[in-house]
Amino acid sequence: MVSELSPTPGARSVRADGERPQPPLPVKMVIAGGFGVGKTTTVGAISEIEPLTTEASITSVAAGVDDLTHTPEKMTTTVAMDFGCVTLDPTLKLYLFGTPGQERFGFMWDDLVEGALGGLVIVDTRRLDDCYAAVDYFEHRDIPFAVAVNAFDGKVEHDLDDVRWALDVADHVPLTVFDARERGSVRDALLVVLEHALATAEQ
Amino acid sequence: MKGDDAMTAGEPSAIDDAGWEAEPPASFVRPFLLTAGRIAGGDSLVPPIPIETQVVATDLGLAALDAFAFEQHRDIIAICREPQSLAEIAAKLRMHLNVIRVLADDLRADGQLALYAPAHSNRDVTVLRRVIDGLRAVPDSRGAIREG
């Protein structure tokens, strides 16, 4: 059996062999959005390591995901995924995974996203339609998420209310503006997601 | 001849903490041969091991380090002297995540790796609060932390 780490540090058991280092509790968040929107920049701004790239499999769905009348054509695709991490304390490590995907098709990241604390959907207001798939995904999977407009060059071309209207996201989904290059700004955007996740969990 | 140096393929590549800048040569052993065609994830009925699962070599694994027939097994044990996630192992060894999932689970079954899966913590208020507190303490590029 795979051991499960206890989420509370006080309850960590001393292992029988007692010598190998006890790993931290790993938690993860997902950074999503269209191609070139700044996912890797976001991860790199806050990660304590240079973002790493690994090959992973995602399932892309050729037909509409919501169409229950027939089985959609499913295809497993290997994609490159960038990720980084932040050690929050010796017992807790946050991983940030930039989710890959053929942006305009339906796709399923269940294999990568299962257990994520929340998602951050990055939006470029010049190409809003690139992020619909990510918004749809988090909504359908009931994963707490926030939408973050990446202010390229410190400028946002559209009013946030217009962005919310255009994306058709529910009122309870937080919408924020951030700069993917700034560590403090990325941190605050992630905190928006986590505070939303906490409020949802406490309901 | 200078070119001969590049032809010493198959020689064990040195694994050390600082060595990841150099790209390791691609292995002659195809990954899915090692997994005997088994794959993780995808349409597999077994739920895949979460990608952030922490992996640590056991004393048994480290003791067997020189005895592995395949360099992939040895490489996994060697970098897991320090705890790492499955995703990090896959990235550093340049192997597909689903191959690492299978190989790590094999090594776990043999007692050579310990795997620590995250508890189902995404709805756990205590965990969320700890992550929020930890993240607030991360300074921005000017060194300022976020006021709670």
Interface residues (C-beta under 8 A of the other chain):
Chain A: V2 S3 E4 L5 S6 P7 T8 R15 D17 E19 R20 P21 Q22 P23 P24 L25 P26 V27 K28 I46 L52 T53 T54 E55 A56 S57 T59 T76 T78 M81 F83 C85 V86 L88 D89 L92 L94 Y95 F97 D111 L112 E114 G115 A116 L117 G118 E182 R183 G184 S185 R187 D188 L190 L191 L194 E195 A197 L198 A201 E202
Chain B: G41 G42 D43 P47 P48 I49 P50 I51 E52 T53 Q54 V55 V56 A57 T58 D59 E82 P83 S85 A87 E88 A90 A91 K92 M95 H96 L97 N98 R108 A114 L115 Y116 A117 P118 A119 H120 S121 N122 R123 D124 V125 T126 V127 L128 R129 R130 V131 I132 G134 L135 R136 A137 V138 P139 D140 S141 R142 A144 R146
